[in-house]
Amino acid sequence: MTDLRLAIWDVDGTLVDSRETIHNVMTEAFRLSGLTPPEYDATRRIVGLSLHEACGQLAPGIEGAELDRLVQVYRESWVRARGRADFHEPLYDGALETLETLQAEGWLIAMATGKTRAGIVSLFDRHKLEHFFDTIWCADDGPGKPHPH
């Protein structure tokens, strides 16, 4: 028997409190797309889903090329948001301490997130967390949550 222990972390809504930022970016994307922006509570419920799934839930009347365009506008809005001086993705209280404890106790630490690789790089640049993670699975690596595979 082995003492191998693994902790798998999500990012948005688990490690980072990004709900307000995601909502602000989604609001901008909807406005730029000529759509009525979703309410905060609706946006909060889609955190963690793939962008197509999330945008499809928030704008159930669009599909195909129009949905693809909304997703692209969201991505572009997110890049702009990340580039602003006031951009903020705060860690949840206790998150850093928990990562430190797990690492000190010899846990393997993984990340499984719907964030893109660029989003993860930005997170690591801001919070210096990269050294905690032994492996990372992100939106660029395969199907997003809640895909069963």
C-alpha positions in Angstrom: 0.0 0.0 0.0 1.2 3.5 -0.7 0.9 6.8 1.1 0.4 8.7 -2.1 -2.0 11.5 -1.7 -3.4 13.8 -4.4 -5.4 17.0 -4.1 -7.0 18.4 -7.2 -7.9 22.0 -7.3 -10.2 23.9 -9.5 -9.5 27.7 -9.9 -12.5 29.9 -10.4 -14.7 29.6 -7.3 -12.3 27.4 -5.4 -8.9 28.9 -5.4 -9.7 32.3 -6.7 -12.8 34.4 -6.1 -13.3 35.5 -9.7 -17.1 35.7 -9.7 -17.3 39.5 -10.0 -14.6 39.6 -12.7 -16.3 36.9 -14.7 -19.6 38.7 -14.4 -18.0 42.0 -15.5 -16.3 40.4 -18.5 -19.5 38.5 -19.4 -21.5 41.8 -19.2 -19.1 43.5 -21.5 -19.2 40.6 -24.0 -23.0 40.6 -24.1 -23.1 44.3 -24.6 -20.5 44.2 -27.3 -22.6 41.5 -29.0 -25.8 43.5 -28.8 -27.3 41.2 -26.2 -28.9 41.9 -22.8 -26.3 41.1 -20.2 -27.1 38.4 -17.7 -27.8 39.1 -14.0 -25.0 38.4 -11.6 -26.7 35.4 -10.1 -27.1 33.8 -13.5 -23.4 34.4 -14.3 -22.4 33.0 -10.9 -24.1 29.7 -11.7 -22.1 29.1 -14.9 -18.6 29.5 -13.3 -16.6 26.5 -14.2 -18.4 25.5 -17.3 -16.8 25.6 -20.7 -17.4 28.9 -22.5 -19.7 27.5 -25.1 -21.8 25.8 -22.4 -21.8 28.9 -20.2 -22.7 31.3 -22.9 -25.4 28.9 -24.2 -27.0 28.8 -20.8 -26.8 32.6 -20.4 -28.1 33.3 -23.9 -30.4 30.3 -24.7 -31.8 31.8 -27.9 -28.5 31.9 -29.7 -26.5 29.0 -31.3 -24.1 28.2 -34.1 -22.0 31.1 -35.4 -23.7 33.6 -33.1 -22.8 31.6 -30.1 -19.2 31.2 -31.4 -19.0 35.0 -31.8 -20.2 35.6 -28.2 -17.6 33.2 -26.9 -14.9 34.9 -29.0 -16.0 38.4 -27.8 -15.9 37.0 -24.2 -12.3 35.8 -24.7 -11.3 39.2 -26.1 -13.0 41.0 -23.3 -11.2 38.8 -20.8 -7.8 39.6 -22.3 -8.6 43.3 -22.1 -9.7 42.9 -18.5 -6.4 41.1 -17.6 -4.4 43.9 -19.1 -6.0 46.6 -17.0 -4.0 48.0 -14.0 -7.0 47.5 -11.7 -7.5 43.8 -12.6 -8.0 41.7 -9.5 -8.4 38.0 -9.0 -8.1 37.5 -5.2 -7.3 34.2 -3.7 -9.8 32.9 -1.2 -8.8 33.3 2.4 -6.8 30.3 3.5 -6.1 29.0 -0.1 -2.4 29.8 0.0 -2.0 28.4 3.5 -3.8 25.2 2.4 -1.5 24.8 -0.6 1.5 25.4 1.6 0.3 22.8 4.1 -0.4 20.2 1.5 2.9 20.7 -0.2 4.8 20.5 3.2 2.9 17.2 4.0 4.1 15.7 0.7 0.8 15.8 -1.3 0.8 15.8 -5.0 -1.2 18.8 -6.1 -3.0 19.1 -9.4 -5.1 21.7 -11.1 -8.2 20.9 -13.2 -9.8 24.0 -14.5 -11.9 25.5 -17.3 -9.5 28.4 -17.4 -7.3 28.7 -20.5 -3.5 28.3 -20.3 -3.1 32.1 -20.7 -5.5 32.6 -17.7 -3.4 30.2 -15.6 -0.1 32.0 -16.6 -1.7 35.3 -15.6 -2.8 33.8 -12.3 0.7 32.4 -11.6 2.2 35.8 -12.5 0.0 37.5 -10.0 0.1 35.1 -7.1 3.3 33.1 -7.6 1.5 29.7 -7.3 3.1 27.7 -10.1 5.5 25.8 -7.8 2.7 24.2 -5.9 1.2 22.3 -8.9 2.6 19.0 -10.1 0.2 18.8 -13.1 -2.4 21.1 -14.7 -5.4 20.3 -16.9 -7.0 23.3 -18.4 -9.5 24.3 -21.1 -6.8 24.1 -23.8 -6.1 20.4 -22.9 -9.5 18.9 -23.7 -13.2 19.0 -23.1 -14.4 21.3 -20.3 -16.5 20.5 -17.3 -19.0 18.9 -16.9 -17.9 16.6 -19.8 -17.9 13.1 -18.4 -14.4 12.3 -19.8 
